[in-house]
Amino acid sequence: MPPHPTEHPNWPRLIPDAEQPWQTLDRTELNGPPRRLVRDTVRLHGGQEGEYVYRPRGPRAVFVLPITPAGEAVMIREYRYPLGAFVSEVVAGGVEAGEDLGHAAARELLEEVGGVAAEWLALPGFYPQPSISGVVFYPFMAFGVVLQAAHNEESELIERSVLALPEVYRQLDAGEIFDGPSSLVLFHARRELEARGLL
């Protein structure tokens, strides 16, 4: 396992505010892990009561943009059942309970594309769906990635593709990468790739 990447400066700020304008009055568990869903009765900032159905804070996921020693990007096309379509994405996966983020990123890189990285760089973290979910996403860039056989889970249908970075960013700029988190990872990675002369 490679050395764990350092966290991005914005990661410690991805926490609840000290003061909360809404008060939780009651909570009903609608669905348990791994896709926990709750319905809260809340008192809103204006005093009225309402209900809110959402995924609470707790789940985390990592996203990885792998770059080979030749300066190519390793992307995946994964079948997404809710959409009934294959979607182009960067490597991604859930963080297991108690797992270090860097370890999770290295694990997902190996599992999804058979990749092992020589260098890691953390990118800004973000909330993917803040209106309905407390999930937090933590992205990375992985450099010097050497590819081996992938170790996909039984439920995963993934195609690995190695693409020139200009082609990946052509797809991004043309709106051909439909996965929102992957698009944001690529957006944040562009400056570093340009600084290294890779793009």
VMD Tcl script that draws the C-alpha trace (Angstrom):
set ca {
  {0.00 0.00 0.00}
  {1.50 3.42 -0.94}
  {1.96 6.16 1.65}
  {-1.33 7.80 2.53}
  {-1.89 11.16 0.87}
  {-2.16 14.24 3.01}
  {-5.64 15.69 3.35}
  {-6.72 18.77 1.45}
  {-6.97 22.00 3.51}
  {-10.73 22.18 2.98}
  {-11.45 18.69 4.41}
  {-11.56 19.75 8.10}
  {-14.24 22.32 7.20}
  {-16.65 19.65 5.91}
  {-18.38 19.41 9.29}
  {-21.69 20.67 10.77}
  {-21.90 24.32 11.79}
  {-21.60 25.05 15.51}
  {-25.09 26.59 15.60}
  {-28.10 24.96 13.96}
  {-31.10 27.12 12.90}
  {-33.39 24.04 12.68}
  {-34.21 21.84 15.69}
  {-34.76 18.09 15.36}
  {-37.94 17.11 17.25}
  {-38.23 13.45 16.23}
  {-36.49 10.93 13.96}
  {-37.80 7.81 12.23}
  {-35.43 5.32 10.62}
  {-36.83 4.47 7.18}
  {-33.94 2.31 6.00}
  {-30.79 0.98 7.67}
  {-27.20 0.74 6.44}
  {-25.63 0.79 3.97}
  {-28.17 3.23 2.47}
  {-29.49 4.73 5.70}
  {-32.53 6.94 5.23}
  {-34.34 8.92 7.94}
  {-37.41 11.11 8.28}
  {-37.02 13.96 10.77}
  {-39.70 16.16 12.24}
  {-38.05 19.55 12.57}
  {-38.80 23.03 13.86}
  {-37.73 25.43 11.14}
  {-36.01 28.76 11.67}
  {-39.38 30.56 11.43}
  {-40.96 28.41 14.16}
  {-43.14 26.20 11.96}
  {-42.77 22.40 11.95}
  {-41.95 20.29 8.92}
  {-40.63 16.93 7.78}
  {-37.35 16.19 6.05}
  {-36.38 12.85 4.45}
  {-32.66 12.45 3.79}
  {-29.48 10.40 4.21}
  {-27.79 11.64 7.42}
  {-24.11 12.41 7.84}
  {-21.78 9.48 8.26}
  {-21.24 7.83 4.86}
  {-18.10 8.87 3.01}
  {-16.75 8.04 -0.43}
  {-13.44 8.50 -2.21}
  {-12.87 9.44 -5.84}
  {-9.59 8.86 -7.66}
  {-8.30 10.23 -10.97}
  {-5.50 7.79 -11.89}
  {-2.65 9.01 -14.10}
  {-0.22 6.51 -15.66}
  {3.55 7.07 -15.94}
  {2.89 7.94 -19.62}
  {0.56 10.76 -18.54}
  {-2.70 9.06 -19.52}
  {-5.92 9.00 -17.51}
  {-7.52 5.76 -16.39}
  {-11.29 6.10 -16.59}
  {-14.08 3.58 -16.14}
  {-17.46 2.97 -17.72}
  {-19.74 1.47 -15.09}
  {-23.26 0.16 -15.51}
  {-25.62 2.16 -13.31}
  {-28.87 0.30 -12.80}
  {-31.01 3.31 -11.75}
  {-30.10 4.99 -15.06}
  {-30.15 1.87 -17.20}
  {-26.91 3.04 -18.78}
  {-23.13 2.79 -18.70}
  {-21.64 6.02 -17.32}
  {-18.09 7.33 -17.73}
  {-16.54 8.02 -14.33}
  {-13.34 8.26 -12.37}
  {-12.57 5.48 -9.88}
  {-14.79 5.75 -6.80}
  {-16.14 3.81 -3.86}
  {-17.40 3.91 -0.31}
  {-15.17 4.25 2.74}
  {-15.58 1.36 5.17}
  {-16.27 2.00 8.86}
  {-13.07 3.15 10.58}
  {-11.10 3.12 7.33}
  {-8.52 5.80 6.59}
  {-9.38 7.87 3.52}
  {-6.00 7.30 1.90}
  {-6.29 3.56 2.43}
  {-9.79 3.58 0.94}
  {-8.54 5.45 -2.13}
  {-5.69 2.98 -2.68}
  {-8.06 0.04 -2.15}
  {-10.61 1.33 -4.66}
  {-7.88 2.07 -7.20}
  {-6.68 -1.52 -6.97}
  {-10.16 -3.06 -6.94}
  {-11.73 -1.11 -9.80}
  {-8.86 -0.81 -12.30}
  {-6.02 -2.89 -10.83}
  {-3.99 0.25 -10.22}
  {-1.11 0.93 -7.83}
  {0.05 4.54 -7.49}
  {3.51 5.98 -6.79}
  {2.23 9.40 -5.66}
  {-1.01 10.80 -4.25}
  {-2.48 14.29 -4.13}
  {-5.66 15.21 -2.26}
  {-8.20 17.51 -3.96}
  {-10.98 19.62 -2.38}
  {-13.75 17.58 -0.80}
  {-17.42 18.33 -1.43}
  {-21.05 17.54 -0.67}
  {-22.58 15.84 -3.75}
  {-26.29 16.25 -2.89}
  {-26.60 18.58 0.13}
  {-30.37 18.95 -0.15}
  {-31.04 15.23 0.38}
  {-27.82 13.70 1.70}
  {-25.11 14.20 4.33}
  {-22.62 12.10 2.37}
  {-19.16 13.66 1.91}
  {-16.90 12.91 -1.07}
  {-13.10 13.06 -0.82}
  {-11.24 13.13 -4.16}
  {-7.61 12.33 -5.00}
  {-5.22 12.33 -7.90}
  {-3.01 9.24 -8.20}
  {0.20 9.57 -10.24}
  {2.51 6.94 -11.66}
  {-0.30 4.39 -11.70}
  {0.76 0.94 -12.88}
  {-2.13 -1.27 -13.98}
  {-2.66 -4.92 -13.11}
  {-5.77 -7.13 -13.11}
  {-8.81 -5.46 -11.52}
  {-10.72 -7.05 -8.64}
  {-14.30 -5.88 -9.17}
  {-17.07 -6.83 -6.77}
  {-19.72 -9.25 -8.03}
  {-22.26 -6.46 -8.34}
  {-19.93 -4.21 -10.37}
  {-19.93 -4.16 -14.17}
  {-16.94 -2.00 -15.05}
  {-14.98 -1.39 -18.25}
  {-11.51 0.16 -17.82}
  {-10.21 2.60 -20.43}
  {-6.87 4.37 -20.71}
  {-7.25 7.69 -22.47}
  {-5.04 10.62 -23.39}
  {-5.68 13.48 -20.98}
  {-6.62 15.95 -23.76}
  {-9.34 13.49 -24.86}
  {-10.72 13.21 -21.32}
  {-10.90 16.99 -21.05}
  {-12.42 17.27 -24.51}
  {-15.18 14.95 -23.26}
  {-15.57 17.02 -20.09}
  {-15.78 20.32 -21.97}
  {-18.22 18.82 -24.49}
  {-20.56 17.65 -21.73}
  {-19.93 13.98 -22.50}
  {-19.09 13.00 -18.91}
  {-22.51 12.82 -17.26}
  {-21.39 11.85 -13.75}
  {-21.39 15.00 -11.64}
  {-18.79 14.03 -9.01}
  {-16.39 12.81 -11.71}
  {-16.80 16.08 -13.56}
  {-15.98 18.05 -10.41}
  {-12.91 15.89 -9.72}
  {-11.68 16.56 -13.25}
  {-12.36 20.29 -12.80}
  {-10.24 20.43 -9.64}
  {-7.49 18.27 -11.18}
  {-7.00 20.45 -14.26}
  {-4.77 23.05 -12.55}
  {-2.37 20.41 -11.20}
  {-2.21 18.61 -14.55}
  {-1.43 21.87 -16.33}
  {1.23 22.77 -13.71}
  {2.93 19.42 -14.35}
  {2.82 19.89 -18.10}
  {0.48 16.92 -18.57}
  {-2.35 18.92 -20.10}
}
mol new
graphics top color blue
foreach p $ca { graphics top sphere $p radius 0.5 }
foreach p [lrange $ca 0 end-1] q [lrange $ca 1 end] { graphics top cylinder $p $q radius 0.2 }
display resetview
